[in-house]
Amino acid sequence: MSNSNFVDYVKIFCRSGKGGAGSIHFRREKFVPKGGPDGGDGGRGGHIYLKGNSQLWTLLHLKYQRHIFAGDGESGSGARCTGKDGEDVYIEVPIGTIARDAETNEMIAEIAEHGQVEMILKGGRGGLGNWNFRTATLQTPRFAQPGEPAQEGYVILELKILADVGLVGFPNAGKSTLLSVVSAAKPKIADYPFTTLVPNLGIVRYRDDRSFVMADIPGIIEGAHEGKGLGLRFLRHIERNSMLLFMVPADSDDIYGQYQILVNELKMYNPELLDKKRALAITKCDLVDEQAKKKISKHLPEIPAVFISSVTGEGIERLKDVLWDNLNQQ
């Protein structure tokens, strides 16, 4: 995913269609000079829907389409003819997209699977024609209902990456390197912080042609829940992962302390993230000897932990086993 093509946040203005007006009409034929009312109803306004599309992975196609309007309903006519309904609009979005009201921040809809359709703005109802208002005492009603007005407003669309395993760690913890080793993904890799500016996805092949999806999330720093670094912009991508793989380099001064900082950032952002399954990968273990590994092992959190090196391949298969076992626990 190139930096310019990955868009995970857009704000668009939407307007549904207004309902058509009911008709005020009376039956007039050659031998029926004073026929009764026969005004038809107006058509409803078009709705605006979100539709999940598994072939999309970004909101880029909406970046420059900031105004979306549905069709208006047409007015009714004589002979009790109902007006044509307004044209509905379907906005195709990637799986994992959430729609929020821009004013209230209330969630309107969430797209979780391919083909799922959710209405975000309802079109106005068509007005009733005068045929509907005839009674025994009011045989020639000269009024009809107007159509309901359209709904409009700004809608925020957010994409949250959907993956089985999310990589969580400080900048330069080796997340992108691991993803490039275990999958065919080719994320940008360099020896400076925040090399990764967009989430990257890779399919990890496992034994017997099985596989799972891994997401490389841009690095977290202390204070990310307050928006520091790339904080809030990417913390939301962690919410949609089934399992979190924390990554801390073996040459860090305090591995347990760094792990606790990462956990605390997730907790401050969304406490529900701590309910997810967790594992720890101590990366760059080719930089330390066996004696150092034994010393590190005495001060690790009580979660599955694996020493790995993406350079030498040490521990990679063991890590896959740990991830697969945790993903498939009942």
NULUM-450242 format. One record per residue: residue in one letter; x, y, z of N, C-alpha, C in turn. Coordinates in steps of 0.001 Angstrom, whole numbers, plus 500000, padded with zeros to 6 digits. Atoms other than C-alpha are relative to their C-alpha. Example, Ala and Ser with C-alpha at 12.3 -4.5 7.8 and 13.67 -1.06 7.14 Angstrom:
BEGIN
a500890498810500000512300495500507800500900501200500000
s499180498810499940513670498940507140499230501090500730
//
This chain:
BEGIN
m500846498816500000500000500000500000500888501243500000
s499185498796500031501647503216498949499361501079500843
n500480498960499101501367506233501183498918500842499377
s500950499104500636499452508274498618498670499337499721
n501225500699500373496881505589497880499187499510501186
f500743500518498852495925504523501393499298501150500714
v500820498987499339493087506674502699499049499269500946
d500826500710499020491373505538505911499025500931500713
y500903499047499347489374508667506803499521501009498955
v500565498972500876487017510807504721498751500576500658
k501211499325499532484299513311505535499230500441498767
i500773499712501199481538513535502952498648500611500376
f501325499405499805478333515548502620498987499168499223
c501011500857500625475291513375501919498628500652500103
r501384499524499978471741514313500995499119498946499342
s500939500959500573468935511820500507499009500754499106
g500976499361500881466096512481498067498751500446500760
k501261499561499391463001514464498992498831499277499349
g501166500702500520459597512860498579499221500868499026
g500823499278500973457384513787495659498657500412500610
a501285499504499481454187515758496281498847499140499488
g501210500673500433450780514095496179499242500869498996
s500695499275501067448537515061493272498589500419500425
i501386499544499843445352517139493439499362499921498617
h500538500239501341443372515791490498498617499363500119
f501345500569500024439789514901489624499767499327498661
r500271500780501208438509512382487146499121500806499060
r500764499260501000437322514104483983500009499219498688
e500153500720501259436005512080481033498769500521499271
k501078499451500847433547512709478226498633499851500628
f501333500237499419430564511180479976500037499987501525
v499879499908498542431843511679483525500496501408500331
p499553498618499812431930515463483944500394500326501443
k499701499706498598432099515348487719500464498740500721
g499440501178499356434205512338488588500655500360501324
g499412499773498686435702511954492019501491500268499939
p498554499750499942439251512679493173500788498749499612
d499152501147500372441940510477491653501486500386499960
g498593499592499936445220512228492534500860498920500641
g499117501051499505448049509740493011501032500507501005
d498994499663498993450755509642495669501331500365499339
g498649499689500473454223511096495255500947498847500286
g498996501044499784457241508799494980500933500367501160
r499081499724498885459648508445497909501339500474499460
g498654499570500367463041510075497857500989498851500105
g498987501058499998466129507989497258500734499912501329
h499213500240498795467986506439500189501491499994499642
i498557500136500182471765506460500664500482498838500865
y499545501212499326473381503136501575501524499891499953
l498632500492500081476820501804502425499947498531499605
k499959501399500429477724498518500743501425499487500087
g498668500574499835480673496309501689500518499377498714
n499361500561501186483097495379498924501385499500500396
s498733500598499557485935492972499728501149500297499039
q498947499673500958487837494125496621500626501366500264
l499461498686499664488397497572498121500825499902501281
w499171500001498778491120498250500729500279501419500481
t499768498615499625491041502043500935498764500828499647
l501097499063500300488609504987500879500435501036498971
l499446499048500961490646506665498137498952500483498995
h500980499625501021487722506627495680498998501036500494
l500916498996499447485760508888498056500730501289500376
k499217498836499567488583511335498739499629501248499223
y500315498843500832487586513588495846498518500049499610
q501449499983500238483862512777495828499326500358501319
r500416499569498670482825514847498822498506500282500112
h501434499722499959479141515394497869499260498855499315
i500758501131500536476733512502497368498515500271500195
f501429499683499966473077513127496486499192498848499410
a500940500983500544470239510641496037498940500737499184
g501007499388500864467409511251493565498733500367500757
d501277499586499409464187513093494451498862499165499430
g501192500685500486460825511376494219499177500924499103
e500821499193500910458500512532491433498583500144500556
s501366499738499523455039513985492039499020498982499420
g501052500859500503451899511885491693499237500674498870
s500784499435501101449469512386488834498594499412500023
g501383500472500046445857511723487841499902498507499768
a500297501429500176444249508308487512500721499170501062
r499373500657498855445805507448490884501387499448499658
c498644500425500375449265507179489306501009500514501031
t498975499640499021452064507138491847501257500484499306
g498765499479500577455181509187491139501151499019500127
k498834500886499993458479507485490429500849500264501235
d499107499852498849460710506810493433501334500590499566
g498673499474500275463994508683493642501033498896499945
e498957501017500167467141506795492681500837499877501273
d499165500257498834468963505178495600501479500078499611
v498554499941500225472731505614495979500676498984500915
y499225500976499236475048502809497088501469500421499988
i498592499625499869478455503868498388500785498749500356
e499217501206499735480857500942498108501225500353500844
v498909499736499062483364500793500949500698498686500358
p499304501227499574486001498318502202499359499410501255
i500457500654498773485120495802504871500798500573501174
g499358499370498855485845497323508269499738501496500079
t500307498571500009484384500741507459498880500316500986
i501001499521499054482427502628510115499548501386499577
a500560498685500323480093505567509415499531500663501292
r500394499227498823479626508276512056499382501323499579
d500539498660500191477533511414512287501084501005500379
a498897499065499759480024514271512000499710500949501156
e500343499053498933478116516461514494499978499331501369
t500180500659498702477294513969517246501044498912500262
n499023501091499930480054511389516526499332498648500288
e500739501249499775477343508731516892500200499062498815
m499806500965501072477948505540514943498678499723499294
i501202500223500800475436505144512118499963498562499499
a499968501347500581476566501879510531501428499470500042
e498699500665500051479400499356510449499941498885498980
i499957501015501051480335497207507466501030498937500376
a499120501057499511481775493867508537500174498846499017
e499865501113500938481307491567505532499641500440498591
h500227499679501409481179491547501752498511499939499660
g501393499968500417477817492521500282499047500564501033
q500865499432498963476476493914503564499556501401499593
v500566498705500380474173496899502978499385500649501234
e500534499254498861473378499537505612499570501393499538
m500487498674500361471233502642505187500605501047500943
i499462498932499165472885505852506398499130501261499943
l500948498892500073470308508419505184498741499523499289
k501273500457500541466636507765504531499358501093499155
g500691499049500865464783509423501680498650500400500574
g501297499526499517461672511477502361498839499211499402
r501184500706500499458274509777502038499237500869499011
g500832499265500953456071510741499137498683500422500648
g501277499524499464452951512790499894498817499229499432
l501209500695500441449472511282499641499192500906499074
g500859499255500921447286512346496726498613500217500591
n501318499676499432443782513766497237499028498825499970
w500875501182500003442272510361496447499925499381501391
n499961500608498672443297509277499952499149500729501028
f500692499193498999441307512021501669498496500119499740
r501439499939500274437859511436500174499221499320501124
t500894500587498995435091510736502696498564500221499543
a501413499825500353431311510606502673499588501467500079
t500379498588499841431151514229503781500951500935499263
l499046499190500754434207515446501837500344499228498728
q499885500804501207433770514063498361500948500602498971
t499088499362500955435986516565496527501136500712500733
p498882499350499287439093517177498648500938500704499019
r499146499217500898441127519930497027501365500250500651
f498680499894499373444309519269498934500688498631499948
a499187501225499963447102516696499055501230500283500864
q498816499839499151450221516102501114501234500361499165
p498695499810500645453593517544500159500908498828500362
g499045501044499658456501515137500127500856500405501190
e499110499693498878458750514845503167501332500539499482
p498713499445500444461995516839502950501116498958500060
a498831500882499995465357515224502330500755500125501321
q499072499925498872467824514410505106501390500306499453
e498659499673500455471293515842504832500924500206501183
g499008499787498943474477516149506818501339499408499611
y498658500531500224478158515362507002500138498644500677
v499769501352499489479127511733507479501507499715499945
i498587500381499940482566510549508589500110498498499760
l499725501410500264483786507262507136501416499687500466
e498705500430499479486616505521509003500218498544499643
l499646501386500308488363502383507860500879499450501104
k499184500687499001489651500019510527500452498678499395
i499428501183500646491989497375509145499538498728500704
l500506501264499484490574493880509563501072498932499802
a498941501008500103493237491260510361499913499051501183
d499974500969498896493837488185512513501003500423501069
v498932499621499065497081489430514080500445501424499702
g499504498640500141498028493050514665501336500141500707
l498668499807499420501669493986515280500040501328500741
v499993498813499147502053496436518157501405500190500557
g498658499751499473505338498069519076500431501432499763
f499431498675500213507447501187519222500595500084498596
p499330499879501300508956502606516030501333499260500002
n498740500748500173511860500492514740500080498751500863
a499989501245499221510792497403516705500159498781499102
g499836501120500924511063495265513556498695499457499463
k501315500477500450507354495014512680499958499795498486
s500030500109501462507734495706508962500929498904499499
t499058501045500413510745493421508703499391498621500199
l500657501284499752508820490544510286498944499721498943
l501061500194500991505869491081507929500594499631498638
s499385500286501302508198491036504912500589498593499954
v499399501333499944509742487748506097498934498902499966
v501005501061499873506562485800506900498918500075498923
s501025499878501035504442487066503979500635500574498737
a499516499437501261504731488379500431499893501525499984
a500119498545499932504059491951501598501385500638499918
k498726499292500148506757494482500786499885501404500594
p500071498677499364506465497291503339501336500717499931
k498762499216499985508998500114503418500769499708501285
i499173500347498846511879499191505736501221500917500011
a498821499141499844514527501598507048500328500101501481
d499543499966498606516508502264510235499707501348500660
y500402498782499304514668505423511293498539499866500437
p501362500139499472511465505885513321498934500433498995
f501166499680500827508040506048511635500260499786498515
t499851500392501399509193504378508440498634499620499441
t501346500400500402505702502884508296499015501109500331
l500975498930499797503090505597507806498579499546499716
v501334500559500248500189503408506672500019498535500412
p500032501430499663499040499965507858500270499144498765
n499731500950501078500309497076505744499428498639500375
l500561501330499774498592493707505380500810498950499262
g499332501121500652500203490371504614499330498696500381
i500566501329499733498939486804504337501142499063500380
v498949500877499483501066484463506449499632498550499706
r500235501407500318501292480926505076500396499136501191
y499720500905498901501089478189507682499982498572499453
r499919501402500427501285474406507579498707499547499314
d501143500620500684498979472372505293499146501037499279
d500689498980500810498079475391503122499026500857500793
r500811499096499196496489477226506018500662501371500045
s499432498650499993496973480949506443499221500889500956
f500691498967499229496105483998508525500547501362499576
v499652498651500449496260487759507963500688500763501132
m499240499215499031498835489929509732500026501458499555
a499995498574500301498697493728509938501149500687500716
d498907499204499445501726495953510441499456501402500279
i500552498708499601500428498963512395501146500979500241
p498928499018499734502550502163512417500323500103501483
g499495500030498631504629502539515576499268500895500975
i500638499267498912503181503685518884501097500594500876
i499075499420499022504964506056521257499221500317501263
e500663499653498754504233506981524852499227501306499815
g500868498840500205501313509406524827499197499912498714
a500718500149501273499840508005521596498492500191500177
h501442499868499773496344507900523170499569501458500078
e500290498564499978496591511710523452500264500640498642
g499762499495501340497461512021519775501457500247499669
k498584499783500278501262512142520073500488499022498943
g499493500845501076503270510740517193498913499849498946
l501089500278500938500805509065514844498785499483500733
g501015500418499045498675508114517875498623499637499517
l501404500311500225494942508363517355499726499617498554
r500230500265501407495287508182513598500054498515499687
f499832501412500320496328504532513721499626499043501123
l500403500895498919495326503192517136498687499294499665
r501292500628500319491862502528515705500154498732499171
h499810501206500816493325499944513306500221498764500867
i499750501131499106494247497772516301498686499396500485
e501274500452499441490583497504517322499420498811499252
r500648501036500802489655495140514483500825498731499864
n499155501192500073492407492553515048499585498986501057
s500395501050499061491621489219516682501022499815501111
m498919500250499051494995489012518410501074501067499823
l498942498987500048497798491436519266501354499353500285
l498636500480499798501475490563518876500872501208500352
f499133498914499544503600492930520950501435499675499599
m498634500217500464507117493403519627500942500983500692
v499011499188499294510059494650521694501390499465499642
p498652500467500357513736494510520567500743499415501201
a499258500681498931516020492226522558501054500891500636
d498962499135499444518590495001523027499432501203500753
s500610498917499234516101497258524857500459499950501451
d499560499937498602517035498426528344499026499300500934
d501017500569499120513747497280529889498849499470499154
i501014500602500870511648494878527818498634499996500669
y501285500040499291508973494426530471499414501411500114
g500475498623499881508753498195530965499425500518498691
q500512499561501299508301498831527228498667499329499695
y501271500712500191505609496169527091498889500669500795
q501011499361499160503756497861529965499574501354499441
i500349498713500616503921501241528211499038499783498830
l500877500309501138502372499717525087498607499604500470
v501295500433499454499638498014527120499228501192500556
n500656498838499404498916501258528955499428500933498931
e500499499143501083498565503199525699498707499427499415
l501215500633500513496021500675524440498857500142501000
k501016499880498954494179500782527759499416501400500043
m500464498619499945493982504584527756499164500352498770
y500759499744501231492713504566524170498657499285500019
n501228500798499967490167501768524547500243498784500900
p499769501117499067490096499429527609499612498642499450
e500435501277500557488341496739525537501118499301499224
l498888500609500729491592496181523627500755498996500862
l499287500914499108493001494440526708499322498642500101
d500698501284500002490407491682526271500498499087498876
k499511500801501118492149490513523097501147499097500443
k498877500896499720494591487624523099501303500711499666
r498722499321500177498204488704523381501145499000499957
a498738500749500004501650487331522605501120501024499878
l498858499092500028505126488844522805501111499396499152
a498835500406500786507923488637520246501172500886500393
i498781499247499700511385489643521437500839499966498733
t499384499953501321512883490791518138501510500278500078
k498567499712500142516468491226516913500843499185500991
c499277500799499007517609488355519152501362499539499476
d498660500292500511520606487858516842501036500972500561
l499082499010499424522083490879518645500425499646501425
v499656500374498624522234489117522038500377498516500040
d499573501393499874523787485871523239499017499217500860
e500898500885499254522175482894524992499894500400501466
q500039499596498592523114484152528439499068501194500197
a500887498832499915521335487448527782498538499582499840
k501374500479500190518242485563526552499444499395501287
k500449500603498744518084483576529794499678501069501037
k500234498902499058518335486782531784498705500730499668
i501234499321500445515578488411529708498779499164500343
s501145500897499786513334485349530121499460500060501424
k500434499930498598513191485899533889499114501213500276
h500736498755499753511515489286533478499028500287498855
l500968499840501079508832488723530850498584499947500548
p501405500076499563505053489243531177499463498582499831
e500562501354500016502865486187531680499099499790498787
i500686500294501260501863485792528057500974499208499145
p499064500743500858503296483531525307501062500928499422
a498895499163500462506741484908524395500960499153499163
v499098500712500915509074483948521551501158500923499625
f498834499258500489512623485097520743500091499778498493
i499954500151501457512837485804517019501080500908499408
s499118499151500802515230487194514446499535499911498554
s500455499983501393513847488227511077501167499903499037
v498814500061500843517416488348509763500468498556499833
t499505501379500056518496484780510667498873498975499866
g501133500933500058514998483246510746499756499269501304
e500147500663498709515403482133514358498621500288500606
g501261499867499289512081481503516109498786500334499149
i501132499589500845509916482405513106498926498912499943
e500986501094500060508269478980512778499334499807501354
r500565500102498650507800478810516546498967501098500223
l500941498891499862506110482211516425498701499719499238
k501201500350500772503726481032513688499143499000500763
d500732501002499222502804478032515862499221500660501143
v500631499324498869502050480271518854498796500813499531
l501095499169500511499923482651516782498835499141499530
w501071500853500520498003479869515060499228499336501139
d500657500659498869497301478046518334499071500960500744
n500826499029499286496005481212519986498808500442499181
l501117499579500855493866482218516995498909498934499943
n500962501082500159492189478815516963499573499362501310
q500516500471498718491534478365520665498498500268500075
q501443499816499833487876477880521527499761501124500988
//
